[in-house]
Amino acid sequence: MAILVRNTPAGMDTATYDNISAGMIPVLKKQPGFLMHVAYVTPDGLVVGEVWETREQHQKWFEENVKPNVPVEIKQEIIELHNVVQP
């Protein structure tokens, strides 16, 4: 089942996100199960959202690539999706 993952990295600003993501996005695009990545700012700070085909595919990416490269605590929310429509 597809999932939406909302990551809120504590205290991260857009400049730090841009710096970290520059090297990670090309690798992310090649990951099995990856569907979409977005980043946006809320009143509570930066949020990074991703849609994945499965929870396991996301977890593998997160453990191997995000945790070692993002030097802040990340609050994570995983939401099971009912439907995903792509162009």
N, C-alpha and C positions, 0 to 999 in steps of 0.2 A: 504494500500500500504506500502511495506517495506521501511524503511529509513536507511540512514547512518548518524550517528551523529559524528561530529568532535568537540571535546572539547579541547580547549587550555587553561590550567590553568596558569594564569600569574605567572611567576617566579618559577614554580614548577620544582624541579630536580627529577631525577630517584629515589634517596634515599627516598625522601618524598613520591613520588608515591608508592614505594614498601611498605612503612610503612602504608599508608592509605589503599591501596588496599588489603593488607593481610586479613583484617577483612571484607572487602566489597565484594570481589570476590565470596566467598562461597554463600552469600546471592543473589548476582547478578545472579548466575547460575540458581537459582530457580524461577526467575521472569517470569511471563507470557509474552510471546512475545519476550524474549531475544534470540538472535541468535549468536552473536559473539562480542568479546571484544579484542582490540589490543591496545598496547601503543608503541610509537616510538618517537625518538628524531629527530628533524629537526634543521636547522640553527637558526630558530626562537624559539626553545624550545621544550618541551615535548608536544605531542599530544596524546589524548586518543580517539580512534575510536570505535564505537559500531554500530551493525546492529540490528534493531528491526523490528518486524512484523508491528507495527503501531506507529505513532507519540504519540498517547495517552498513550500507554504502556510505552514508553520511558519517557514521561513527568512525569508520576506518580512515576516511579523509581527515576528520577532526583530530583524531589521536596521532596520526602520522605527520600531519602538516600544520595544523593550526596551533595546537598546544605548544609545540617546540618553537614556534615563530612569533607568537603573540605574548608579550611580556606582562600581561595584566590578567586579572581575574575576569572570567567571562560567565555571565549569567546566561543560561540557555533554556529556551522553551521549545518543545517539539510538539507539533500539532499534526494529527493525522488528517489528510485531505480527502474529501469525498470525490473531487473531480479536478483534473488539470487539463486545460485546453491550450494547445500550442498552435502557432500559425502554420 
